[in-house]
Amino acid sequence: MENSFVKEKKESTLVVHMSGRLDSMNAAEFSRDILASLADVSTVILDFAELIYISSAGLRALLQIKKQMNQQNGEVIVKNLSGEITEVFTMTGFDQILKVE
């Protein structure tokens, strides 16, 4: 499975569909790309239905996005976590930092 993310903007909501892995190979590019897309955005929805792995670099990227959205009084929602990624979120406390649906 190829690592990719697809963005779609609907009014003030940015929806990002992730697939593959979010790790040190692509986290910086992911973070840069999403942060550059946050003008006039009040909600970021990260759809992880096809994400199979997230590393600490991936978590750092999510934290950067969350910090930027806090500054904009916006929110970050993470959806469709696999069992493995839910475990990572629980162990690292990210389930307390980000809104998980």
Protein Blocks (a to p, Z undefined) as FASTA:
>chain_A
ZZddddddehjaccdddehjadfklmmmmmmmmmmmmgoiabdcddfklacbdcfklmmm
mmmmmmmmmmnopacddehiafklmmmmmmnopmmmpccZZ
